[in-house]
Amino acid sequence: MTDLFGSEPVEEDPFESVQDAPLADRMRPTTMDEYVGQTHLVGPGKILDPTRPGWNQQSLILWGPPGVGKTTLARLIAAQSELRYVAYSAVLSGIKEIRQVMAEAKDWRRAHGVGTLVFVDEIHRFNKAQQDAFLPFVERGDILLIGATTENPSFEVNGALLSRSRALLLQPLTPEDLHGLLQRALTHERGLSGSDLDVEDGLLNAMAQAADGDARRALTLLETAAALAGGGEGEGPTALTPDHLKEALQGKALHYDKSGEEHYNLISALHKSLRNSDVNATIYWLTRMMAAGEDGMYLARRMIRFASEDVGLADPFALRIALDAADAFHMLGYPEGKLALVQAAAYLAQAPKSNALYAALGAAESDVQSTSADPVPFHLRNASTGLMKEAGYGKGYRYAHDDPAARDEMTCLPENLQGRTYLKLPPKR
């Protein structure tokens, strides 16, 4: 690794790990054969196929949740290339350090004819100017850039850098993937092979499920549970029990960011489950957001919107239900107010659906923006003074209560919008 605060570059083995490092670090794969998951990206015929010429010669933005192998993948690419390897975190570095590393990469290439693989963890934390600093060096081939981010690069990485890189989406690991990792950690020399732990397969499955696709979390959970179980080399098998796992878990911390992509993914799942009248999915997504600490009033506001957008005139009472739930939560808060939100969500999910109002509003808004703002027809104007009456205000107006035919014969739209239909309701059965 380059010493960011010195003058001489320092080479680093991408897989160097101290003996007493955390289990998750010790068990980091050192070959592509050990790498688990991301089968849509890694393997024969895939984008990251080690047997394909040039597979490791393109700048990448690795996008995915924590613990799915972004850093490991960067290290594996570095290990199988002839490039000098430099890694640092965007949390700790600024524009000065970037320019220093870039200058060293340029000099190194001139002196040795070899480029530098620069791995930037949490690249989304760099601002536009900091990201722009990489551009000329990527274009000239002085560096191969691999950035890792948990945030959507479409929003967090500037377009110029994205156009010079390939963004790859990494998925959470499956419970089967994590189960295999945990089994390997129990027997591997870099893992817990000296602990002589006796772990039932069901406990490994429980750990894999609790980790939510995060390999680091799964291995940390195993390491914590093993420490709670005690025992050690030469003391005979030590049984890991459900109580050890329960103590290690200490409650489940859900991956969630109230202002990030996961927030929008979950509220989208909730809204679409409501729209699809899937009451079970609705309750699940709502509960998951509440468990993660989402503002209950935000959820109430979303359901108020849903009541008009997706239920509308099919069940006008739905809006009242949503408003009452918001009032109830406002009075009670968490945890007592959760039931009011679930009650409203369950009602909305099972209510009949109509987007006629939503479509009508959209069509009317489109006409307001795209057509001329014609004057209000004279017969619809209120003649509140004699002068206005003399000018023709109110002339030709027909009172519908006394003249039912007026509903069909008197037009109320501006002349340029005559005959326009905004609200299109399904025929009554």
C-alpha positions in Angstrom: 0.0 0.0 0.0 1.2 3.5 -0.6 2.0 5.6 2.5 -0.4 8.5 1.9 1.5 10.7 4.3 5.0 9.8 3.2 7.0 10.1 0.0 7.9 6.5 -0.8 5.4 3.9 -2.1 5.1 0.8 0.1 4.1 -2.4 -1.6 1.4 -4.5 0.2 0.3 -8.1 -0.2 -3.5 -7.7 -0.8 -4.1 -10.6 1.5 -1.7 -9.9 4.3 -3.5 -10.5 7.6 -2.3 -10.4 11.2 -2.7 -13.6 13.2 -5.0 -12.1 15.8 -7.2 -10.2 13.2 -10.9 -10.8 13.4 -12.2 -14.0 12.0 -13.9 -12.2 9.0 -10.5 -10.7 8.0 -8.6 -14.0 8.4 -11.1 -15.9 6.4 -11.1 -13.5 3.5 -10.7 -15.6 0.2 -7.2 -15.5 -1.3 -8.1 -17.1 -4.6 -11.0 -16.9 -7.0 -11.8 -20.5 -6.2 -12.4 -19.6 -2.6 -14.7 -16.7 -3.5 -18.3 -17.3 -2.7 -21.4 -15.8 -4.2 -21.9 -13.3 -7.1 -22.2 -16.1 -9.6 -23.8 -13.6 -12.0 -20.4 -11.8 -12.2 -17.7 -14.4 -11.2 -17.1 -17.7 -13.0 -16.7 -19.2 -16.5 -18.2 -17.0 -19.2 -19.0 -14.1 -16.8 -17.7 -10.6 -16.7 -15.1 -11.5 -14.0 -13.9 -14.8 -15.5 -10.2 -15.2 -14.6 -9.6 -17.4 -17.7 -10.7 -14.7 -20.1 -7.9 -12.4 -21.4 -8.2 -8.9 -20.1 -10.9 -9.7 -17.5 -9.0 -7.6 -14.9 -8.1 -4.6 -17.0 -11.2 -2.4 -16.7 -12.0 0.1 -14.0 -14.9 -0.9 -11.9 -17.4 0.5 -9.5 -18.5 -2.4 -7.2 -22.0 -1.6 -5.8 -23.7 -3.6 -3.1 -24.6 -3.9 0.6 -21.9 -4.5 3.3 -20.2 -7.9 3.6 -20.9 -9.2 0.1 -17.3 -9.3 -1.2 -16.5 -5.9 -2.7 -13.2 -5.4 -1.0 -12.3 -9.1 -1.5 -13.0 -8.9 -5.2 -10.8 -5.9 -5.6 -8.0 -7.7 -3.8 -8.4 -10.8 -5.9 -8.3 -8.8 -9.1 -5.1 -7.1 -7.8 -3.5 -10.4 -6.9 -4.0 -11.8 -10.4 -2.7 -8.7 -12.2 0.8 -7.3 -12.5 -0.3 -3.9 -11.3 1.1 -2.2 -8.2 -1.7 -2.2 -5.5 -2.8 0.9 -3.6 -5.8 0.9 -1.3 -7.3 3.5 0.9 -10.6 4.7 2.3 -12.5 7.7 1.1 -13.5 8.3 4.8 -9.9 9.1 5.7 -8.6 10.8 2.5 -9.0 14.1 0.8 -8.0 15.8 -2.5 -4.4 16.2 -1.3 -4.0 12.5 -0.8 -5.6 11.6 -4.1 -3.3 13.9 -6.0 -0.3 12.5 -4.2 -1.3 8.9 -5.0 -2.0 9.8 -8.6 1.4 11.5 -9.0 3.1 8.4 -7.6 1.1 6.2 -10.0 2.2 8.3 -12.9 5.9 8.3 -11.8 5.8 4.5 -11.2 4.4 3.8 -14.6 7.1 5.9 -16.2 9.9 4.3 -14.2 8.7 0.6 -14.3 6.2 0.5 -17.2 3.5 -0.8 -14.8 0.3 0.8 -13.8 -1.3 1.0 -10.4 -4.5 -0.6 -9.2 -6.2 1.9 -6.9 -8.9 0.6 -4.7 -11.1 3.2 -3.1 -13.4 2.0 -0.4 -16.7 4.0 0.1 -16.0 6.0 -3.0 -19.4 7.7 -2.7 -18.0 9.7 0.2 -15.8 11.6 -2.3 -17.3 14.8 -3.7 -17.4 15.7 -7.4 -14.0 17.5 -7.3 -12.3 14.6 -5.6 -13.8 12.0 -8.0 -12.8 14.2 -11.0 -9.2 14.0 -9.8 -9.0 10.4 -10.9 -10.2 11.0 -14.5 -7.0 11.9 -16.4 -5.1 9.1 -14.8 -7.8 6.5 -15.6 -7.8 7.7 -19.2 -4.1 7.5 -19.6 -3.9 4.1 -18.0 -1.7 5.2 -15.1 -4.3 3.6 -12.8 -6.9 0.9 -12.9 -9.6 2.3 -10.5 -11.8 0.0 -8.5 -14.3 1.8 -6.2 -16.6 0.1 -3.7 -19.9 1.7 -2.6 -23.0 0.8 -0.7 -24.9 3.6 -2.4 -26.4 3.7 -5.9 -23.6 5.0 -8.1 -26.2 6.6 -10.4 -26.6 9.2 -7.7 -23.3 9.1 -5.8 -20.7 8.7 -8.5 -20.3 11.5 -11.1 -21.2 10.7 -14.7 -17.7 11.3 -16.1 -16.2 8.7 -13.8 -19.1 6.2 -14.4 -18.6 6.5 -18.2 -14.9 5.4 -17.8 -15.8 2.5 -15.5 -18.1 -0.4 -15.4 -20.7 -0.5 -12.5 -21.3 -4.0 -11.2 -24.1 -4.8 -8.7 -23.2 -7.3 -6.0 -26.1 -9.2 -4.4 -26.5 -10.2 -0.7 -25.1 -13.7 -0.2 -27.7 -16.5 0.1 -28.1 -18.4 3.3 -26.5 -21.4 1.5 -23.5 -19.3 0.7 -23.1 -18.2 4.3 -23.6 -21.7 5.6 -20.7 -22.8 3.5 -18.5 -20.0 4.7 -19.3 -20.8 8.3 -18.5 -24.5 7.8 -15.2 -23.6 6.2 -14.4 -21.2 9.1 -14.8 -24.0 11.6 -12.2 -26.2 9.9 -9.8 -23.9 8.1 -6.4 -23.2 9.5 -7.0 -19.5 9.3 -10.3 -19.9 11.1 -11.4 -21.8 14.2 -9.9 -25.2 13.5 -7.9 -25.0 16.8 -11.0 -24.3 18.9 -12.5 -27.8 18.4 -16.0 -26.4 18.3 -19.0 -28.7 18.0 -21.7 -26.8 16.2 -25.0 -28.4 15.0 -26.0 -27.8 11.4 -29.2 -26.1 12.6 -27.2 -23.5 14.5 -25.1 -22.7 11.4 -28.4 -22.3 9.5 -29.7 -19.9 12.1 -26.5 -17.8 11.9 -26.7 -17.7 8.1 -30.3 -16.5 8.3 -29.5 -13.9 11.0 -26.6 -12.4 8.9 -29.0 -11.1 6.2 -26.6 -11.8 3.3 -23.6 -10.3 5.0 -20.5 -12.6 5.2 -18.7 -10.3 7.7 -21.7 -10.3 10.0 -22.0 -14.1 9.8 -18.4 -14.7 10.6 -18.4 -12.2 13.4 -21.5 -13.9 14.9 -19.7 -17.2 14.8 -16.6 -15.8 16.4 -18.6 -14.1 19.2 -20.6 -17.2 19.9 -17.4 -19.3 20.0 -15.9 -16.9 22.5 -19.0 -17.1 24.7 -18.8 -20.9 24.5 -15.2 -20.9 25.8 -13.0 -23.9 25.5 -9.8 -24.0 23.4 -7.1 -26.2 21.9 -6.5 -29.4 23.9 -9.6 -29.1 26.1 -11.8 -31.4 24.0 -14.9 -30.5 21.9 -16.8 -27.4 23.0 -20.5 -27.4 22.2 -22.0 -24.3 20.8 -25.6 -23.9 22.0 -28.7 -21.9 21.0 -28.1 -19.8 24.2 -24.6 -18.8 23.0 -26.1 -17.8 19.6 -28.9 -15.8 21.3 -26.4 -14.0 23.5 -24.2 -13.2 20.5 -27.1 -11.9 18.5 -28.3 -9.3 21.1 -31.1 -8.3 18.8 -31.0 -8.0 15.1 -29.7 -4.8 13.5 -31.4 -4.3 10.2 -29.6 -2.8 7.2 -31.4 0.5 6.7 -30.7 4.1 5.8 -33.5 6.5 6.2 -32.1 8.8 3.4 -30.5 6.1 1.3 -31.5 3.6 -1.3 -32.6 0.9 1.1 -35.2 3.3 2.4 -36.6 3.8 -1.1 -36.4 0.1 -1.9 -38.5 -0.7 1.2 -41.1 2.0 0.8 -41.5 0.9 -2.9 -42.0 -2.7 -1.8 -44.6 -1.5 0.7 -46.5 0.6 -1.8 -46.5 -2.0 -4.5 -47.6 -4.7 -2.1 -50.5 -2.5 -1.1 -51.4 -1.8 -4.7 -51.3 -5.5 -5.5 -53.7 -6.2 -2.6 -51.2 -8.5 -0.9 -52.0 -8.0 2.7 -49.3 -10.4 4.0 -46.5 -8.7 2.1 -47.9 -5.3 3.2 -47.7 -6.2 6.8 -44.2 -7.7 6.4 -42.7 -4.6 4.7 -44.4 -2.2 7.1 -43.2 -4.2 10.1 -39.7 -4.4 8.7 -39.6 -0.6 8.2 -40.9 0.0 11.7 -38.4 -2.4 13.2 -35.6 -0.6 11.4 -36.7 2.7 13.1 -38.6 4.4 10.3 -40.5 7.4 11.3 -44.1 6.3 11.9 -45.5 9.6 10.6 -43.7 9.1 7.4 -45.4 5.7 7.0 -48.7 7.3 7.8 -48.2 10.0 5.2 -47.4 7.4 2.6 -50.6 5.5 3.4 -52.7 8.7 3.2 -51.3 9.3 -0.3 -52.0 5.7 -1.2 -55.6 6.0 -0.1 -56.2 8.7 -2.7 -53.8 7.5 -5.4 -54.6 3.8 -5.5 -57.9 3.3 -3.7 -59.6 6.6 -4.5 -63.3 6.6 -5.4 -63.4 2.8 -5.2 -63.6 3.2 -1.4 -63.6 6.8 -0.3 -63.7 5.7 3.3 -60.1 4.5 2.9 -58.8 8.0 3.1 -60.5 8.5 6.5 -59.0 5.2 7.8 -55.5 6.5 6.8 -56.0 9.9 8.4 -57.3 8.3 11.6 -54.2 6.0 11.7 -52.0 9.1 11.4 -53.8 10.8 14.2 -53.6 7.7 16.4 -49.9 7.3 15.8 -49.3 11.0 16.4 -51.0 10.7 19.8 -49.3 7.3 20.8 -46.0 7.1 19.0 -43.9 3.9 19.2 -44.6 1.2 20.3 -48.3 1.6 21.0 -49.0 3.3 17.7 -47.7 0.5 15.5 -51.0 -1.3 15.6 -52.9 1.7 14.2 -50.5 1.8 11.2 -50.8 -2.0 10.6 -54.6 -1.7 10.9 -54.7 1.0 8.2 -52.2 -0.9 6.0 -54.3 -4.1 6.2 -57.5 -2.2 5.3 -55.8 -0.4 2.4 -54.4 -3.7 1.0 -57.8 -5.3 1.0 -59.8 -2.3 -0.2 -60.9 -2.2 -3.9 -58.5 -0.3 -6.0 -58.9 2.6 -8.5 -56.3 5.0 -9.9 -59.0 7.0 -11.8 -58.4 10.1 -9.6 -54.6 9.8 -10.0 -55.0 9.5 -13.7 -57.5 12.4 -13.9 -55.2 14.7 -11.9 -52.2 13.8 -14.2 -54.3 14.5 -17.4 -55.6 17.8 -16.0 -52.1 18.9 -15.0 -50.8 18.0 -18.4 -53.5 20.2 -20.1 -52.8 23.1 -17.7 -49.2 23.0 -18.7 -49.6 22.4 -22.4 -52.6 24.4 -23.5 -53.4 28.1 -23.4 -55.0 29.4 -20.2 -58.3 30.4 -21.8 -60.5 32.9 -19.9 -63.2 31.5 -17.7 -66.4 31.3 -19.9 -68.7 34.3 -19.1 -71.6 32.1 -18.1 -69.5 30.6 -15.3 -68.4 34.0 -13.9 -70.1 35.5 -10.9 -71.7 38.9 -11.6 -71.2 40.4 -8.2 -71.6 44.0 -9.4 -73.9 45.8 -11.9 -71.0 46.6 -14.1 -69.9 43.0 -14.3 -73.5 42.0 -15.1 -73.6 44.6 -17.9 -70.3 43.2 -19.2 -72.0 39.7 -19.6 -70.7 38.0 -16.5 -73.1 35.1 -15.6 -75.1 35.5 -18.9 -76.4 32.1 -20.0 -75.8 30.3 -16.7 -78.4 27.6 -15.9 -79.1 26.5 -12.3 -78.8 22.7 -12.4 -81.1 22.1 -9.4 -84.0 23.8 -11.2 -82.8 22.9 -14.7 -81.5 19.2 -14.8 -80.9 19.4 -18.5 -78.2 21.9 -17.8 -75.9 19.1 -16.7 -75.8 17.8 -20.3 -76.4 21.0 -22.3 -74.2 23.6 -20.5 -70.5 23.3 -20.9 -68.1 24.3 -18.1 -64.6 23.7 -19.6 -62.8 26.4 -21.5 -63.5 26.4 -25.3 -60.2 24.8 -26.2 -60.8 21.9 -23.9 -64.4 21.1 -24.9 -65.2 17.4 -24.7 -62.1 16.5 -22.6 -62.6 13.6 -20.2 -60.3 13.4 -17.2 -62.1 11.1 -14.7 -62.7 7.7 -16.4 -64.5 5.4 -14.0 -65.2 1.7 -14.7 -68.8 0.9 -15.6 -71.0 0.1 -12.6 -71.8 -3.5 -12.3 
